[in-house]
Amino acid sequence: MVLVFRDVFSGDEMFDGSNPREEVDEVAYCVRGEYSPVYTTHEDGAVTVRTAIDVVEKHGLQLVDISRTQFLEYLSTYVQKLRVYLRSSKKVDRLEDFEANIQGFCRRIICNFGDFTFYAGRSNELDEGLAMCFYKEDQITPYFYFFIDSLRSEHRSAR
């Protein structure tokens, strides 16, 4: 069984338990990805190899071209959507943590906007949860931020 994390609004798979993760500011998971080879066999029998980030490839994440202004609009709308979701889900304890920490977390992303690449889920719904990809000091290992409260976890049989 594999633990899978899905967007609560779209139902898209965003990542799974095979990738190491830690909480950041009580509002986000920081998930470590890695580059891995992807083999494609063509009709003529030829095989091509490319390198891809495992989180993106495995869960069908879609690259999103978003400007800083569009991202600010997205954050404003999405954070409000999460507040409504937490209130309606009667997750008042989570709402308090979320409210206390969300502004500082978002400020960090906005201040470093140029260091991020953004991905939507498989459905490519741009008003749902986004995966925010960045690189730490080694500039080799991809990491992703996901809002904790925009995810639900479930167990799935291993593929």
PyMOL commands that set and color helices and strands:
alter all, ss='L'
color gray80, all
select helices_A, chain A and resi 54-59+68-88+92-111+113-115+148-150
alter helices_A, ss='H'
color red, helices_A
select strands_A, chain A and resi 2-7+13-16+21-24+28-32+35-41+47-53+62-64+117-120+130-135+142-147+151-156
alter strands_A, ss='S'
color yellow, strands_A
deselect
rebuild
show_as cartoon
